[in-house]
Amino acid sequence: MSPAETTTKLCTACTLCCNGVLFADVRLQAGDDAQRLAELGVVLTTSANPRFRQPCSCLQGGTCRVYDARPRRCRTFECRLLQKALAGEVSVPTALRTIAATKQRVEKVRGILRDLGDDDESAPLSRRYQRVMRQPIDLSSGAGVAQRRGRLMTAVANLAGVLERHFIG
């Protein structure tokens, strides 16, 4: 399989760099055409350092709808798993199994967040977690919320370990 085919196969199966799991936002780099991106529907902040929030609004069904005009950061990012697959250190089937297992962990975190009242799928996972954890616990309401938050902390810690080991670095 060619490097381009490997990249396409793994990246379209994964999308963790676009769906709000790995990153909360993406800053534009020198040479990025903010005006063109905005024309294509990328919602950019109006700060001195333009960025767009994750999950990316351009991610549709595992592919980028502005792929040819995507920002430099998106063009150059390669997660650790992709780097290892391209170097022949891990096979494509093994990488796909790692992606699938990681996505199951992501869904577990999302499910617990929903159980705790945060169903805002348009926000990055890290911000959803922070929002839930900032809420005070009413100890008089029983142990249910505290137990769910404990499960959330454990699930996030497990996910963070997998992301660090296989994707970020």
Summary of the structure (lengths in Angstrom):
residues: 169
radius of gyration: 17.7
end to end distance: 24.6
largest distance: 59.4
contacts: 454
relative contact order: 0.15
helix: 55%
strand: 7%
